[in-house]
Amino acid sequence: MSTQEKDDGKCRLDKWLWAARFFKTRSLASDAIDGGKVHVDGDRVKPAKEVRLGAVIHIRRKEFDIEVTVRALSTQRRGAPEAALLYEETAASIARRENEAVTREHDHARRERGEGRPTKRQLRDIRKFTGNY
């Protein structure tokens, strides 16, 4: 029985998330699962849940919101290229992430009226416009 692919086709969810490099430590993966940030096939689960090939896992973190399909099982953490072979991102997830990236790109330049102080550049523009150098 190899550690890369088990004969029984099962693996703990927290170990798989750690091996697939979604979380830096297994305890962080376990905390995210307990906190309801990870769903398997649409259901909230426990860290010891057995992951099977073809399962759809939805992972929500601060940096990203991703949905992947399990392609291979592993309990060992390896390099990023090998970890990427363990899963395949769904088409809907890819489209959603690209849309969010475009939205984030345009939002950073906007500043709502009255929200925070003007930046140094904005102050220079105000002074130049009003004639108060």
C-alpha positions in Angstrom: 0.0 0.0 0.0 1.7 3.2 -1.1 1.2 6.5 0.6 0.5 8.4 -2.7 -2.6 6.3 -3.5 -4.2 4.0 -1.0 -5.8 0.7 -2.0 -9.1 1.4 -0.2 -9.4 4.8 -1.9 -9.9 6.8 1.4 -8.0 9.6 3.1 -8.8 11.9 6.0 -10.1 15.3 4.8 -7.7 17.4 7.0 -4.7 15.4 5.8 -5.8 15.7 2.1 -6.2 19.5 2.4 -2.8 19.8 4.0 -1.2 17.5 1.4 -2.9 19.4 -1.5 -1.4 22.6 0.0 -4.6 24.5 0.7 -3.4 24.9 4.3 0.0 25.3 5.8 -0.6 22.9 8.7 -3.0 20.1 9.4 -4.3 21.9 12.5 -5.2 24.9 10.4 -7.0 22.6 8.0 -8.8 21.0 10.9 -9.8 24.4 12.3 -11.2 25.5 9.0 -13.3 22.4 8.7 -14.6 22.8 12.2 -15.4 26.4 11.5 -17.6 25.5 8.5 -15.2 26.9 5.9 -14.9 23.5 4.1 -17.8 21.5 2.6 -17.7 18.1 0.9 -20.4 17.5 -1.7 -22.4 20.4 -0.3 -22.4 19.1 3.3 -20.6 20.4 6.4 -18.2 17.7 7.6 -15.7 16.8 10.3 -11.9 16.7 9.9 -11.8 12.9 10.0 -14.3 12.6 7.1 -13.0 10.2 4.5 -12.4 11.8 1.1 -13.0 9.7 -1.9 -12.1 10.2 -5.6 -14.5 12.4 -7.4 -15.7 14.2 -4.3 -16.4 18.0 -4.7 -14.8 20.1 -2.0 -15.7 23.8 -1.5 -13.0 25.7 0.4 -13.6 29.3 1.6 -10.7 31.3 2.9 -9.9 35.0 3.2 -7.8 35.0 0.0 -10.0 32.8 -2.1 -13.2 30.9 -2.5 -12.5 27.7 -4.5 -14.3 24.5 -5.5 -12.3 21.5 -6.5 -12.9 17.9 -7.5 -10.6 15.2 -5.9 -8.5 13.5 -8.6 -6.0 11.6 -6.4 -5.4 10.9 -2.7 -2.3 11.5 -0.7 -1.4 11.7 3.0 2.1 13.1 2.3 2.8 16.8 1.6 5.0 17.2 -1.4 6.0 19.9 -3.8 3.4 22.3 -5.4 3.5 20.7 -8.8 2.7 17.2 -7.3 0.1 18.7 -5.0 -1.7 20.3 -8.0 -2.2 16.8 -9.4 -4.4 15.9 -6.5 -7.3 18.1 -7.5 -9.0 19.8 -10.4 -10.8 23.2 -10.1 -14.3 23.3 -11.4 -15.1 25.5 -14.4 -17.7 27.5 -12.3 -15.0 28.1 -9.6 -12.5 29.4 -12.2 -15.0 31.8 -13.7 -16.0 33.1 -10.3 -12.4 33.7 -9.2 -11.6 35.5 -12.5 -14.7 37.7 -12.1 -13.7 38.5 -8.5 -10.2 39.4 -9.6 -11.5 41.9 -12.1 -13.8 43.4 -9.5 -11.1 43.7 -6.9 -8.8 45.3 -9.5 -11.3 48.1 -10.2 -12.4 48.6 -6.6 -9.0 49.4 -5.2 -8.8 52.8 -7.0 -12.2 54.0 -5.9 -12.7 55.9 -2.7 -16.1 56.7 -1.4 -16.9 60.3 -0.5 -16.0 61.1 3.1 -14.3 57.7 3.6 -10.9 58.3 5.2 -8.3 61.1 4.6 -7.1 62.1 1.2 -3.8 60.6 0.1 -0.7 62.6 -0.4 -1.2 62.6 -4.2 -4.8 63.7 -3.8 -3.7 66.6 -1.5 -1.2 67.7 -4.1 -4.0 67.7 -6.8 -6.3 69.6 -4.5 -3.6 72.3 -3.8 -2.8 72.5 -7.5 -6.5 72.9 -8.4 -7.2 75.5 -5.8 -4.0 77.5 -6.4 -2.6 77.1 -2.9 0.9 75.9 -3.4 
